[in-house]
Amino acid sequence: AIALAAGIEEALENICNLLPFFIGVDTTVIYLLNQQQRTYHLNAYQSSSWKQQSKNLPQQFREGDFRGLDEVLSEKIPSIFKIEDIPPEDWLKINNQFIFQKQDDYQISEPLLIVFPLHIQEEISGFILIREAEDAFENREKKIEILNGIARQISVAVQNVQLKTEIV
């Protein structure tokens, strides 16, 4: 259904704008990977409380520029980080040693940063960064499950666009 939107960019913008209402997220950032150039491009973002800071996110960066992020994406599962008040321009610096503390506990009563890799089988096509809203801790496990389903659908839509582009 997502792939049938007027364009993938419009569909991603719509998803970013709807998630705060349906899931209770504060910020959504979507980067897609250009497979030929191996660069990530900022395709969509929305933020309720980080509007100005979100503008400082890089428009693009090369694969390997953020090694911690590459490690997280290679796991191909959602990863959860305690981030406190770290601004969006530093979210790409995630790693497993410092700055961010990777979490396995869903019971923390503060907003978390959640990274959803976009992938089909072994092929990474991008990622979604979600920062939870300040008061959206209830049913966190269920919300992550729903967001992971959305990430899978976006992965399929991105793959469909790539296949269509290759055919043309």
N, C-alpha and C positions, 0 to 999 in steps of 0.2 A: 504494500500500500504506500509506503514511504517513497518508493522509487517512481511512482506514478505522479508525484508532485511536479509542478512546472519545471523544477530543476533541483538538483541535490542541494545546492546552496540555500534555496528557499525552504526546502524541507528541514534542513538542519537549523535554520533560524527559527522556524516554527516550533521545532522541538525544544530549543533553548527557551523560547518565550512561554511555552506551556508547562514545562516541568515545575516551576515554582507553584503553580496552582494545583497541579495534580499530585505531586510527590512531596513538596515541601523542601525544595532546594533553594539556596541563596544564590549560588553562582554555578553556571554551566559553561564550560569551555570545550570546543571540539576542534581538534587538529586532525587533518587528513595527510597521509603520506603520499607524496609524488613518487611512484615506484621507479621511474627512470632516473630522476635526480637524487633520490634518497633524501628528500627534504620534507619536513613537516610544514604544513601551511595552516594558519589559523582560519578556519572556515566559518565559525559562528561562536558567539559568546553572549551571555546575558548575566547581569549581576544586579541584585537588589541593593546590597550595602557596600559593594566594592566597585561602583560604576567608574569612578575616575582611575582607580588603580588598575582595573582590568584593561584600560587603554594602553598600559605599559607592557602588556604581554607582547612577546616578539611575534611579528607577522609570519615569520618563517624561521626555521633553524634546521641544521643538518642532522641527520641520524648520527649519533655518537657525541653530539655536543653536550648532552646531559646523560652521563653514563648511568646514574642511578635510575633515571627514567627508562633507559633502554633495558636495564635489568628487570624492572617492574613489568614492562611490556612483554618481555620474553617469557614471563610466567604465564601469560594469557589468561589470567584470572583477575577479578577485581581485587585491588589492594587498598587498604584503609590506613590513613595516617592521621595522627593527632597533630594539629598545626597551630593551635592557639590563634594568635593574631598575625601570622606571617602573611604578607600581602601577595596578591596574585602573581606579580612579576617574579616572585621567588618560588612559586609552586613547582616549576619545572625542575628545580634543583633537588627534588626528592631523592632520597637514597636510604639505604638500610642501616647506616651507621649513625648519622647525626643530623641536625636540623629538624628532621621529622622522625617521629617515633612510630614505626609500623605497628598496627594494632591487629589483634585477633579477637579482642573483646568488644562486643556490640553494645555493652551496657554503659559506656562512658557517656556522661551527661554534658557534653559540650560538642560543638560542631566539629565534624571530621572532614578531611579531604579524601575523596574516593576516586581512584583511577580505574577506568574501565577500558581495557585494550579493545580495539576494534580489529577483529581478525576472522578469517575463514580458514579453518584448518591451521596450517603453520604460517600463513601469510598475514603479517600485520598490515593493516590499512590505515591506522590512525589510533586515536584515543580520545576519551572524554574525561575531563576533570570535573568533579562535582564537589562543591562545598555545601554542606548542609546548612539549612536555616537555623537561626539561634534557638528556636523552640521546637525543632522537628526531630526529637530523639525517640519518640514513641514508634514502635513497629519498625525499627531501623532494619532489622534483618529482612522483613518483607519488602521494604522500600528498595533495599539493595538487590533483592531478587527481581523486582519489577524493572529497576534501572538496568540490570544486567540483560534482561530480555530486550529492552529498548536498544541497548548497545549491539546485541546480536542482530536485530532488525536493521540497524544502521549499517552494520558490516555487510549484510546481504545487499542492501541498496547501493552501497559504494561499489561492491564487486560488480553488480549489474551495470552500473554506469561505466565502469572500467571496461567491461566486456563489450558493451555497446560501442564505446569509443574505439576499441581495437578493431571491431568489425567494420566500422565506417572508415 
